[in-house]
Amino acid sequence: MPQSSTSFRTDPDTLSSLDKIAKDMGRSRNWVLNKAIKDFIEYQQWFKEQVQEGLEAADKGEFASEEEVNEIFSRFGA
């Protein structure tokens, strides 16, 4: 697959943090940026699918029971 390039602006602290992560991983800045972007895209696609599934379930009237909601809240100390 052909490679393309782009550039972006960021503040010095972010760039420094990025370079530290790359160094700690033994990877290049380019590799870390590509990994971060791929992970972000994957997460956004997953999130969109989860929201769509939730909307479809809600449209069908499929909601969590009061017992299920209370169980989840209790797990988080609420």
C-alpha positions in Angstrom: 0.0 0.0 0.0 1.4 3.4 -0.9 2.3 5.7 1.9 1.1 9.2 2.3 2.4 11.9 4.6 0.8 14.7 6.6 1.8 17.1 9.3 0.2 18.5 12.3 0.9 21.1 15.0 1.1 20.4 18.7 2.6 22.0 21.7 6.1 21.3 22.9 5.0 19.3 26.0 2.9 16.9 23.9 5.7 16.4 21.5 8.1 15.8 24.4 5.7 13.2 25.9 5.3 11.5 22.5 9.1 11.3 22.1 9.5 9.9 25.6 6.9 7.2 24.8 8.6 6.3 21.6 12.0 6.1 23.3 10.6 4.0 26.1 9.0 1.6 23.6 12.1 1.5 21.4 10.0 2.8 18.5 10.1 5.8 16.3 7.8 8.9 16.7 6.2 7.9 13.4 5.4 4.4 14.6 3.9 5.7 17.8 1.8 8.2 15.9 0.5 5.6 13.4 -0.3 3.2 16.3 -2.2 5.9 18.2 -4.2 6.9 15.1 -5.0 3.3 14.2 -6.1 2.6 17.8 -8.2 5.8 17.8 -9.9 4.8 14.5 -10.6 1.3 15.8 -12.1 2.6 19.0 -14.3 5.2 17.2 -15.6 2.4 14.9 -16.3 0.1 17.9 -18.0 3.0 19.8 -20.2 3.9 16.9 -21.3 0.2 16.5 -22.0 0.0 20.3 -24.2 3.2 20.1 -26.0 1.9 17.1 -26.7 -1.5 18.8 -28.0 0.4 21.9 -30.3 2.6 19.8 -31.7 -0.4 18.0 -32.3 -2.2 21.3 -34.0 0.9 22.7 -36.2 1.2 19.6 -37.3 -2.4 20.4 -38.0 -1.5 24.0 -35.1 -3.5 25.3 -33.9 -1.8 28.4 -31.9 -3.0 31.5 -34.1 -4.0 34.4 -34.0 -2.0 37.6 -32.2 -4.9 39.2 -29.5 -4.9 36.5 -29.0 -1.1 36.9 -28.7 -1.4 40.7 -26.2 -4.2 40.3 -24.0 -2.1 38.0 -24.3 0.9 40.3 -23.3 -1.1 43.3 -20.2 -2.4 41.5 -19.0 1.2 41.3 -20.1 2.2 44.8 -23.0 4.3 43.8 
